Amino acid sequence: MKIDHLSLEQKIGQMLMVGFHSTFYDDHIEQLIREYKIGNVILFSRNIEDINQTRELCAQIQSQAIKYTGIPAFISIDQEGGMVVRFHKDVTYLPGNMAVGATYDPANARKVATIAAKELKALGINMNFAPVLDVNNNPLNPIIGVRSYGEDPKKVADFGVSYIKGLQGNGVIATAKHFPGHGDTAVDSHVDLPLVPHDKERLQRVELYTFRKAVESGVDAVMTAHVLFPALEDDRLPATLSYNILTKVLREKLGFNGVIVTDCMEMSAIAKYFGTAAAVVQAIKAGADLVLISHTKETQIGAFNKIKKAVLRGEISIDRIDESVNRILRLKQKYRLFENPYPDESGIKLIGSKEHWEIVREISLKSITLVKDEFKLLPVRGKNILAVSPQMMPASAADDRMLPSLSFADSFVDRFGGTRKVIPLNPDEPTINSIVAEAVGKDAVVVGTYNAHLNPAQAKLVNSLLDASKKVMVVALRNPYDLLSFKGVSTYLCAYEYTPLSVESVLEVLNGKIVPQGKLPVSL
């Protein structure tokens, strides 16, 4: 398609990606596509009932996008794996990055990405906001953690590049995120504005290394971080709004020629300090091609109008708009969306197939990591056992609100017998005292922790159990950093994610059927 034939409205519409709230093609998305020529859509679990409904929804989005804009749409999703997924049933449940990183085999990242691509393409989704290339070297990071492959930049890059090749080699656009790096932050950009204080030398060696390798590997899209980098930007601007970072560093120094996508502009790091609609103009001036506004129709329309006004008054040149639209159209042509943007009929049989499940189960089993077993408590023996854990719940704004209900304690007792205690994330003093009293005299106590290093009362419970019994086994069901909060734990396993897949893998290790093979991707 020639850009000369597009109106200003069509061009602006190509530079926006929006979300909506229904499981069907509703008035919200219809108005945006019909009236404002919005050219791209992001899906969340709120849009998904099952695979058939999703296929129909994607097909309708495409048909209406072509009808009203003349151009097929990017349809994107955050299907990272592990704790950040938008599909929970019917599809293959993918291990997350740190679990894959614990296998120490980058080929596993490619296997996971290949499965993701084949299933997403069959559903009609052509862009995945993955892989996360943040180097997680801060145990207090509340938003990345197990979404990272680990703390070693080279290893993160190796796994990330392998994932990119698996995704893009099977017809789905990969998006390296969150540039230039969200790993060494102690604040979640969904709720505030984080800062990475390091100097340029350190940023080149750690944070930027993974993105440099992704660019060299041919990644087609990069997502920006709403994070401050004073060493790269003198003004107090997050990377998303910084010309120095997006254009000077990503475009010119790293040589990236693909599509720059912003993280959602409704996140507090942007909305609270800059205002979403005004910040959209600033992001485009900084070098962003595709601006993500995930939730609110009024904000989405406001952003469209702000961009249009900025162009008409000369604040943004039409050449700057054309530059981004050309990149977007080239990428849509590269992935053959003009030829066939619809769900891939030939891939339907692969969605949630036995073949795919066998691959992810093998990877999950290989990820389970035994950090220590000083008193040789493994495998689990006896029936007089107390199993304790929180219920699985979203631990960050990136986690899906609709993750399946799951209790490690319930799953353990169903397999081994014993007594179960499902606790709050931060149990109160009477709960702690009651569980400790019950632990006395047990053959073993098995505790599943869920970010205990960020939840002090949960850590207090474990330490109180360790004072009361020498037969305590701890399974970290998310961040492996929980060990830093415990004194004297003798048996410690890491699962890296609290999902049905990982819990089943842990149980296989606990019963002695599987020898744990995983290695820690981070230092403890």
N, C-alpha and C positions, 0 to 999 in steps of 0.2 A: 504494500500500500504506500502511496506517495503522500508525504506529510502536507504537501501544498493543497491537497483537496480537503483538509480538515479545517473546521471553524475553530476559533479560539476556545469556544466552549468544549468542543470535542478534545482539543489538546489538553485543557486543564483536567477534564474528566479522566484522561489516560494517566494523569499524574496522581490520582487519588485512589486509595483502596479503602473500602468501608466494610463495616460489619452491620448486622441487623439482628433482630431478636426472635425470629420465628423459625419453625421447622418447615415452613412453606414460603413460596415467593409472595411476600406480603406487600402492603401499600408503601411501607418504608423503603424497601429496596427498589420497588417499581418506580416510585417518584424520583429517586436519585438517578436511576439509569435513564428514565424517560425524559425528565425535565433538565437534569444537570449533566447528562451524558457521562456519568461515572463509569469508569471502564474496568474496575477490578474489585474483588470481594474477598473478605476473609471469613472463614467459618469457625465457629466455636461449638462446644458440645451442646449449647442451647439450640443450635440449628439442626441437631442430629438425633433422629429417632432410631433408625436402622439403616442398613446399607442400601436397601431398595429406595427408601425415601430420599436418602442422600444423593443417589444417582439421579433421581427425578429432579431434585432441587438443582443440582449442578447443570443438568441439561437445560432446565428452564432459564437459569441465570444466563447461560451462553446464548440461548436463542433470543432472549430479550436484549442482551447486550449487542448482539449483531443487528437486531432489528432497529434499535434506537441509536447506536453509535457507529455501526458499520464495522466494528472491530471485536474479535473475541476477547474474553476477559481472562486475566490471571485469576484463578481461584486458589487461595492459599489456606494454610492451616498450620498450627503448631503441633505437629505429631513427632515430638522429639524422641519419645520412648520413656520408660520408667514412670516418673511422677508427673510428667508434662505430656499428656496425650489428650486428644479430643474424642477419640473413639474408644469405647470400653467393651463393646460386645460385637460379635460376628467377625471382626477383623482379628488379625494376629497381634497379640499384645507384645510389644517390642521392649527388650531390655533398654535401660537408660545408659547415658554415656559413661558414668563412673563404673557401673557394673561391667560394661564392655571393656573399659580401660583396665579393670582388674584382671581380665584374661591375658593381658600383655600380648595380644595378637591383633594387629590392625586389620587383618583379613576379616575379623568378626564384625568390625564396623561396616565394612563393605557389604557383608552378608545382611546385616540389619537394614542398611539403606536400600539394598536391592529389594528386599521384601516390602519395605515401606513404599518404594516407588511403584512397584507392580500393583499393590493394593490401592494406593491413592489414585493412580492413573485409571484403574478400572472403575473407580468411583466418580471420576471426572475432575479430580483435584490435580492441578498441574504445577503447584509451587509449594514447597515445604519450608517453613521457617526453621531450618536446621541445616547444619549442625551448630551447636554451641561451641565456640572456639575460645571461650574464656578460660584462662589458666587459674584454677581455684587454689590460691596459695594463702588464703585468709580463712582460718577456721570459723571466724565469726560472720562470714558472708551469709546473709539470710535469704538470698534469692538465687544464687548459682549453685554452690555446693555440689551435690551429686549430678547436676546437669552438666558438669565439666568432666572431661576425660581424666583429669588429675592436675597435679601441680607442676609437672615438668613440661616446659614449652615444646620441646622437641617431640615428646610423646603425644601431647595434645594435637600438635600439627600432623603427626603421622596418622593418628586415628581420624582426625578431621578430614584430611585429604582423602583417605580411604573411603570415608562416608560420602564425601562429595562425588567421588567417581562412581560409587554404587547408585546414588540417586540420579545424577545427571546422565549416566550411561544407560539408564532405564526410563528416560523420558520425563523426569520431573526436575524442576529447577531447584537447586540447592541454594540456601541463604546462610552464609557464614555470619554468626552474630556473637557478641554485641560489640561492634567496633568502636573504639580501639581496645576494649577489654573491660569487663565488669567483674573480673575474678577477685581482685584485691580491694573489695569494698566491704564496709560493715553496715551499709544502708541499702535498702531496696528502692530502686528508682520508681517503683509503682507508688511509693508512699512519700518519698522525699528525694532530694538531689544529692547523690553521692559524689565523693571526690577521691581521685587516685593521685597521691602527692609526689610520685616518684619523678626522678630526673629523666632526661631524654635517653641517656645511656641505658638505664634500667628498662625503660619502656621499649626500646629497640630490642633488648635481649629477651624480654619476657612477653609483655602484652602484645606487642606488634609482630612478634616472630610468627605466631600461628596464622595471622591474617596475611602476612607476606607469603607464606607457603601456600595458603589457600588461593591467593591471587595467581601465583606461579602455576598452580595446578589447573587453573581455568575455571574457578568458581564463577557462576553467572550473576549472583546477587550477594550483596553484603548489607546487613542490617546495622544501623547505628545504635550507640548507647547514649542514654540520657545521663551522662556522667561527666564531671568536671576533670580536666587534665591541665593543670596550670603550666606544666612544662611545655605543652603544645599550643596553648591558647591563653594569652595574657588577660583578655577580658573574661569576666565570670560567665562564660557560656559553656553549656554542655556540648559534647561532641556533635550531637544532632544539629546544633545551630551554629557550628563553627566552620567558617570558610577555611581557616588554617588547618583544621583536622580533616574535613571531608575532601576539600579540593587540593590543598597543598600536600597533605600527607598521603591520603588514600589514592587520589587520582595521580598526582604528580610524582611523589616519591615511591609509592608502591606500584604504580603503573596500572591501576585497576580501571578497566574500560567498560565494565558491566553496569548493572542497575544498582544504585544505592537506594535502599529502602529505609525509612525511619522506623524505629520502634513506635508503638502507639503514642500519638500525640495527646491523648487524654490522660496519660499517666501523670501522677502528681509532680514528678520532677519537672515536667513542662507546664502543665496546666496551672499549678500553684504559683510558679515564679514568672512565667512569661505569657500565659493565656494561650490556649490551644490555637485559636484562629490566627492570632498575630504571629505565633511561633511558626506556623505552617509557611508563611511568607519568608521568614528568616531561614528556615530549613532549606527552602528552594534556592535562596540566594547563596547559602553555604555550599550547595552542590548536590542536595538530595534530588533524586529523580521521582521516587514514588513515596507518597506521604500516607501513612497508615492512621486512620481514625476509626476505632473499632466499635463504638457503641452508640453515640447520641446523634440522632438525625439533625437536630438544630445546629450542633457543632459542625457536622459534616457540610451542611449547606453554608454555614457561616464561613468555613474555610474556603469553599469554592468561591464565594463572593469576594473574600479578601484577596485571593490570588488574582481574580479577574480585575479588581480595582487596581491592584499593584501593577499589573501589566498595562492597563489603559492609561495610568498616569506616569508610566515610564520607570517605576521603581524596579520592576523586573523586565528585562528586555525580551522581546519575542524570540530572539536568538537563543537566550537561555532556556526558554520553554521548549523550543524546537530541539535543542540539544538533548534534553531529557526524553521527549516524546520519541525521537529517533532511536534512542537506546531501548526504550520500552517496545517499540514496534519491531526492532531487530530481534529482540529476545523472543517475542511472540512468533515471529517467523522462524527462528531457529528451532523452536519446539513444535513447529508445524501446526500451530493453533489455527491459522487461517485455512488450513486444509481440513482439519477435523479436531475441533475443540471438545468434543463430547466424550462421555465415559467410554472407556475401552471395552467393548463387548467381549473381546477375546480373553480378557483378564479376569472375568467374573469368577471363574472356577478356582482361581488362585486365592481369592479373599478368604482368610482364615483357614486355608487348606492344611491338611495333615502334614504335607511337605514343609510348609512354612513353620508350623508349630514345632516340628521335630528340630528344626534348625535353632529356633530361639530357646527351646528347652535346653539344648546342649550348651549354648552360650551362657545361659543363666546358671546352669550347674557349674560351669567352669569359672564363674565369677565369684562364687562364695569363698570367702577368705577366712581362714583360721589364723588369727593373730597370735594367740597363745592358748595353751591347754596344760598348764603347769601341773595340775593334780590329776591329769588323765581322766577327766569326767566324761569324755566322749568315747564311744557313743552313749546315748542315754540308756540308763539301766534302772529297772525297778518301776513300780507303779505309784509309789507314794511321792508324787512330784507336785510341786506348785508352779503353775505357769502364770506369768504376769505380763501384761502389755497394755498400752493405750489402744484404743480403736484407731484405725487409719483415718486421717483427716488431712485436708489441704494444709500445708505448712507455709506456703507463700502465695503471693498473688498470681504467680505463674501457674501454680497447680490448678488442675481442673476442679471446679466446684462440684462435679458430679462423679468423682472417682467412686469405684464400687466399695460398698461397706465391707470391712475386713477386720478381723481381730486375730493377731498371731496367737494369743493365748487360747482362743477357741479352737483354732486349727491344730495347735499342739495337743490339746487334750483330746480332740477327736481322733488323733493318730495314736497317742501314747497312753491316754488315760491320765488320771490325776485330778487336781483341783485347779480351776481357772479363776483369775481375777482380772477383770477389764477395768483399767483405771483412767482417770482424766489425764490430760497432758501434764498438768501440774497438780498432783494429788495433795490434799490437805493433810494436816498432822494426824488426825484420827485415822484416816485411811492408811497412812504410812505405818502407824503403830499397829493397826490391825493386821496388815499384811506381814509385817515383821514377826509378830507373835505367831501367826499361822505357819511361817517358814521353819520355825524351830522343830527339829526332829524329822524333817522331810529328807528323803533319799537324795533329792536334788531340787534346786530352785532355778527355773529358766525364766529370764527376764528379757522381753523384747523392748528395746528403747527406741524412742523416736525423737531425734534431736535433743537428747538429754543435756547436751552441752549448752543449749540455748534455753533450757527449761529447768531452772534450779531445783524445783521441788521433785521433779522426776529423778534428777541426779541424787538428791538427798535420799530418796527411797532406795535406790540401788546401793548407796554407801551404807545405809542402815542395814540392809540385807547382808551385805558383806561383813559387817560387824557381828551379825547374828549367826552366820553360817559360812563354812568354808566350801560349800558345795553349790556355789552360785555360778551359773553360766549366763553370760550376757550376749544377746544378739542385737547388733546395731541395725535397725530397720531403715535407716536413712543415712545421715552423715556418719562416717566412721569416726569423726572427732569426738564422739561421746566418751571414748576411753580416757580422754584428757580430764574428764570430770570425776573419774572413779579412782579409789585408792585400793590397791590390793586385789583387783579382779584376777582370777586365775585362768578363766576360760572366756575367750572373747572372739566372737564371730562377726563378720561384716556381710550384710546382704545388699547394701547400697540403695535399696528401694523397698517400699512397702506395697507390694503388689501380689496378686494371687500367684503369679509366675515365680517371683523370688521367694515367697513364703514356702511354696512347694519345694523349691530347691534347697532351702535351709532345712526343712524336715527330712529330706533325703540324706543330708549330711549328718543331722542329729541322730538318725537311726543307724548310721554306719554303712549305709548302702553306697554312699559316694565319698571318696576321699577328697577333701577340699583342695582345689588347685589354684584359687585366686591369689593375687598378690596386691598389697595395698598400693593404690595409685597416689597416695598422699602420705606425708610424714606424720607420725604420732609421737 
